[in-house]
Amino acid sequence: MLVYAGIGLPLRAFAGINIMPPCLYSTLFHIRCPGCGITTATTLILQGRFVDAWHTNPLAFPAIIIILAAVVADYSKFLRTFADDSTNKQMPES
């Protein structure tokens, strides 16, 4: 799903090609779910259209901040683990 979104968001934001599936909740129950429009709002944010993104779904802004914070935290954990592994390795004795 992340790969699909990773390909679908840039295609929609920069080429206008929409390959994203419709909302299952909205399709089944015929009401708008709180997550409806987050993909559209994210593409609008990537295009720099912040006011339009806010009107589409304001939850996109905190969602993006939370996702970016998680990515940064995970990457910093990876770097610390990588640094610890490289300092713990001993040189082989000749």
Residue frames as a rotation matrix with the C-alpha (Angstrom) as fourth column:
MET 1
0.567 0.824 0.000 0.00
0.824 -0.567 0.000 0.00
0.000 0.000 -1.000 0.00
LEU 2
0.434 -0.479 -0.763 2.85
0.153 -0.796 0.586 2.41
-0.888 -0.370 -0.272 0.80
VAL 3
-0.676 -0.667 0.313 4.45
0.387 0.039 0.921 1.70
-0.627 0.744 0.232 -2.57
TYR 4
-0.141 0.739 0.658 1.11
0.978 0.000 0.210 2.32
0.155 0.673 -0.723 -4.26
ALA 5
0.809 0.418 -0.413 0.72
0.518 -0.839 0.165 5.64
-0.278 -0.348 -0.896 -2.42
GLY 6
0.038 -0.901 -0.432 4.38
0.182 -0.419 0.889 6.49
-0.982 -0.113 0.148 -3.11
ILE 7
-0.787 -0.240 0.568 3.73
0.573 0.055 0.818 6.14
-0.228 0.969 0.094 -6.83
GLY 8
-0.003 0.932 0.362 0.16
0.973 -0.080 0.215 7.48
0.230 0.353 -0.907 -6.84
LEU 9
0.520 0.215 -0.826 0.74
0.578 -0.801 0.155 10.73
-0.629 -0.558 -0.541 -4.93
PRO 10
-0.437 -0.722 -0.537 3.50
0.036 -0.610 0.791 12.10
-0.899 0.327 0.292 -7.20
LEU 11
-0.770 0.207 0.603 1.60
0.638 0.237 0.733 11.04
0.009 0.949 -0.315 -10.32
ARG 12
0.280 0.960 0.023 -1.48
0.951 -0.280 0.129 12.89
0.130 -0.015 -0.991 -9.12
ALA 13
0.427 -0.127 -0.895 0.38
0.459 -0.822 0.336 15.93
-0.779 -0.555 -0.292 -7.78
PHE 14
-0.276 -0.733 -0.622 2.65
-0.196 -0.590 0.783 16.57
-0.941 0.338 0.019 -10.72
ALA 15
-0.994 -0.109 0.029 1.07
0.001 0.251 0.968 14.85
-0.113 0.962 -0.250 -13.73
GLY 16
-0.404 0.912 -0.061 -2.64
-0.895 -0.409 -0.177 14.98
-0.187 -0.017 0.982 -12.89
ILE 17
-0.303 0.250 -0.920 -2.97
-0.387 0.850 0.358 11.20
0.871 0.464 -0.160 -13.20
ASN 18
-0.079 0.373 0.924 -5.23
-0.995 0.031 -0.098 9.65
-0.065 -0.927 0.369 -10.55
ILE 19
-0.271 -0.055 -0.961 -4.56
-0.335 0.941 0.041 5.95
0.902 0.333 -0.273 -9.88
MET 20
-0.916 -0.078 0.394 -5.67
-0.401 0.142 -0.905 5.98
0.015 -0.987 -0.161 -6.24
PRO 21
-0.642 0.720 -0.263 -8.60
0.589 0.683 0.432 3.71
0.491 0.123 -0.863 -5.29
PRO 22
-0.033 0.705 0.709 -11.87
-0.296 -0.684 0.666 5.20
0.955 -0.188 0.231 -4.00
CYS 23
-0.648 -0.142 0.748 -12.57
-0.750 -0.050 -0.659 5.30
0.131 -0.989 -0.075 -0.27
LEU 24
-0.743 0.343 -0.574 -13.98
0.221 0.936 0.272 1.93
0.631 0.075 -0.772 0.79
TYR 25
-0.723 0.466 -0.510 -15.82
0.539 -0.082 -0.838 3.39
-0.433 -0.881 -0.192 3.80
SER 26
-0.527 0.504 -0.684 -17.48
-0.511 -0.831 -0.219 6.07
-0.679 0.234 0.695 1.69
THR 27
-0.681 0.233 -0.694 -18.33
-0.603 0.360 0.712 3.54
0.416 0.904 -0.104 -1.04
LEU 28
-0.755 0.356 -0.551 -19.95
0.448 0.893 -0.037 1.09
0.479 -0.275 -0.834 1.39
PHE 29
-0.392 0.574 -0.719 -21.80
0.847 -0.078 -0.525 3.48
-0.358 -0.815 -0.456 3.70
HIS 30
0.018 0.393 0.920 -22.41
0.819 -0.533 0.212 6.47
0.574 0.749 -0.331 1.38
ILE 31
0.982 0.144 -0.124 -21.15
0.189 -0.811 0.553 9.00
-0.021 -0.567 -0.824 3.93
ARG 32
0.452 -0.859 0.240 -17.90
-0.255 -0.382 -0.888 10.92
0.855 0.341 -0.392 4.05
CYS 33
0.654 -0.329 -0.681 -15.34
0.727 0.523 0.445 9.46
0.210 -0.786 0.581 6.42
PRO 34
0.833 -0.348 -0.429 -12.84
-0.016 -0.791 0.612 11.66
-0.552 -0.503 -0.665 8.33
GLY 35
-0.124 -0.968 0.219 -10.02
0.246 0.184 0.952 10.40
-0.961 0.172 0.215 6.14
CYS 36
0.395 0.329 0.858 -11.72
0.896 0.070 -0.439 11.26
-0.204 0.942 -0.267 2.86
GLY 37
0.940 -0.025 0.340 -9.77
0.137 -0.885 -0.444 13.94
0.313 0.464 -0.829 1.07
ILE 38
0.642 -0.764 -0.067 -6.45
-0.110 -0.179 0.978 13.44
-0.759 -0.620 -0.199 2.85
THR 39
-0.043 -0.655 0.754 -4.83
0.809 0.421 0.411 12.17
-0.587 0.628 0.512 -0.36
THR 40
0.443 0.275 0.854 -6.25
0.775 -0.595 -0.210 15.10
0.450 0.755 -0.477 -2.30
ALA 41
0.997 -0.067 0.030 -5.16
-0.073 -0.833 0.548 17.51
-0.012 -0.549 -0.836 0.43
THR 42
0.368 -0.919 0.138 -1.66
0.266 0.246 0.932 16.00
-0.891 -0.307 0.335 0.44
THR 43
-0.055 -0.368 0.928 -1.32
0.993 0.076 0.089 16.45
-0.104 0.927 0.362 -3.30
LEU 44
0.741 0.357 0.568 -2.52
0.427 -0.904 0.011 20.05
0.518 0.234 -0.823 -2.93
ILE 45
0.846 -0.511 -0.150 0.11
-0.080 -0.401 0.913 20.61
-0.526 -0.760 -0.380 -0.22
LEU 46
0.033 -0.864 0.502 2.79
0.668 0.393 0.632 19.18
-0.744 0.314 0.590 -2.54
GLN 47
0.063 0.078 0.995 1.61
0.928 -0.371 -0.029 21.67
0.367 0.925 -0.096 -5.16
GLY 48
-0.882 -0.456 -0.116 1.83
0.460 -0.783 -0.420 24.54
0.101 -0.424 0.900 -2.65
ARG 49
-0.363 0.848 0.386 -1.95
-0.197 -0.475 0.857 25.10
0.910 0.235 0.340 -2.56
PHE 50
-0.941 -0.179 -0.287 -2.27
0.220 0.321 -0.921 25.18
0.256 -0.930 -0.263 1.24
VAL 51
-0.642 0.764 0.061 -5.63
-0.666 -0.517 -0.537 26.99
-0.379 -0.385 0.841 1.47
ASP 52
0.074 0.659 -0.749 -7.25
-0.864 0.417 0.282 24.54
0.498 0.626 0.600 -0.96
ALA 53
-0.501 -0.332 -0.799 -5.72
0.050 0.911 -0.410 21.66
0.864 -0.245 -0.440 1.02
TRP 54
-0.984 0.150 0.094 -7.18
-0.120 -0.171 -0.978 23.07
-0.131 -0.974 0.187 4.25
HIS 55
-0.251 0.955 -0.156 -10.64
-0.931 -0.282 -0.231 23.30
-0.264 0.087 0.960 2.69
THR 56
-0.046 0.183 -0.982 -10.36
-0.591 0.787 0.175 19.74
0.805 0.588 0.072 1.32
ASN 57
0.726 0.245 -0.643 -9.40
0.349 0.674 0.651 18.12
0.593 -0.697 0.404 4.64
PRO 58
0.537 -0.519 0.665 -7.64
-0.685 -0.728 -0.015 19.94
0.492 -0.448 -0.747 7.50
LEU 59
0.840 -0.210 0.501 -6.53
-0.253 0.665 0.703 16.60
-0.481 -0.717 0.505 9.01
ALA 60
0.804 -0.578 0.140 -3.89
0.433 0.408 -0.804 16.31
0.407 0.707 0.578 6.28
PHE 61
0.390 -0.687 0.613 -1.66
-0.470 -0.721 -0.510 18.87
0.792 -0.089 -0.604 8.01
PRO 62
0.294 -0.330 0.897 -1.25
-0.914 0.178 0.365 17.05
-0.280 -0.927 -0.249 11.35
ALA 63
0.910 0.045 0.413 -1.10
0.036 0.982 -0.185 13.71
-0.413 0.183 0.892 9.50
ILE 64
0.709 -0.690 0.145 1.85
0.161 -0.042 -0.986 14.92
0.687 0.722 0.082 7.42
ILE 65
0.212 -0.632 0.745 3.62
-0.828 -0.521 -0.206 16.30
0.519 -0.573 -0.634 10.51
ILE 66
0.525 0.040 0.850 3.14
-0.660 0.650 0.377 13.02
-0.537 -0.759 0.368 12.40
ILE 67
0.953 -0.168 0.250 4.35
0.282 0.793 -0.540 10.94
-0.108 0.586 0.803 9.45
LEU 68
0.511 -0.808 0.293 7.42
-0.120 -0.404 -0.907 13.15
0.851 0.428 -0.303 8.92
ALA 69
0.243 -0.394 0.886 8.23
-0.963 -0.212 0.169 13.00
0.121 -0.894 -0.431 12.65
ALA 70
0.752 0.080 0.654 8.00
-0.264 0.946 0.187 9.19
-0.604 -0.314 0.733 12.57
VAL 71
0.873 -0.464 0.148 10.27
0.337 0.357 -0.871 9.02
0.351 0.811 0.468 9.50
VAL 72
0.303 -0.786 0.539 12.85
-0.527 -0.609 -0.593 11.33
0.794 -0.104 -0.599 11.11
ALA 73
0.361 -0.122 0.924 12.75
-0.895 0.234 0.381 9.36
-0.262 -0.965 -0.025 14.40
ASP 74
0.899 0.005 0.439 13.14
0.069 0.986 -0.153 6.05
-0.434 0.168 0.885 12.57
TYR 75
0.725 -0.663 0.184 16.00
0.199 -0.053 -0.979 7.38
0.659 0.746 0.093 10.44
SER 76
0.212 -0.667 0.714 17.83
-0.818 -0.521 -0.244 8.79
0.535 -0.532 -0.656 13.47
LYS 77
0.580 0.033 0.814 17.40
-0.591 0.705 0.393 5.43
-0.561 -0.709 0.428 15.24
PHE 78
0.945 -0.249 0.213 18.85
0.327 0.693 -0.643 3.73
0.013 0.677 0.736 12.17
LEU 79
0.479 -0.806 0.349 21.83
-0.215 -0.493 -0.843 6.10
0.851 0.329 -0.409 12.16
ARG 80
0.256 -0.362 0.896 22.49
-0.967 -0.108 0.232 5.51
0.013 -0.926 -0.378 15.88
THR 81
0.772 0.075 0.631 22.30
-0.182 0.978 0.106 1.73
-0.609 -0.197 0.768 15.38
PHE 82
0.864 -0.473 0.175 24.59
0.322 0.250 -0.913 1.93
0.389 0.845 0.368 12.36
ALA 83
0.319 -0.766 0.559 27.10
-0.603 -0.619 -0.504 4.10
0.732 -0.176 -0.658 14.27
ASP 84
0.399 -0.121 0.909 27.02
-0.840 0.349 0.415 1.73
-0.367 -0.929 0.038 17.27
ASP 85
0.924 -0.021 0.382 27.58
0.135 0.952 -0.274 -1.29
-0.358 0.304 0.883 15.01
SER 86
0.697 -0.692 0.188 30.56
0.156 -0.110 -0.982 0.29
0.700 0.713 0.031 13.28
THR 87
0.168 -0.658 0.734 32.25
-0.834 -0.492 -0.250 1.28
0.525 -0.571 -0.631 16.58
ASN 88
0.522 0.094 0.848 31.73
-0.692 0.628 0.356 -2.14
-0.498 -0.773 0.393 18.14
LYS 89
0.974 -0.217 -0.065 33.45
0.123 0.746 -0.654 -4.00
0.190 0.629 0.753 15.32
GLN 90
0.495 -0.869 0.012 37.00
-0.246 -0.127 0.961 -4.87
-0.833 -0.478 -0.277 16.10
MET 91
0.363 -0.496 -0.789 39.76
-0.923 -0.078 -0.376 -4.99
0.125 0.865 -0.486 13.57
PRO 92
0.986 -0.040 -0.165 40.88
0.045 0.999 0.025 -8.56
0.163 -0.032 0.986 12.85
GLU 93
0.487 -0.865 0.121 44.27
-0.515 -0.172 0.840 -9.38
-0.705 -0.472 -0.529 14.26
SER 94
0.658 -0.321 -0.681 46.94
-0.647 0.221 -0.730 -10.28
0.385 0.921 -0.063 11.74
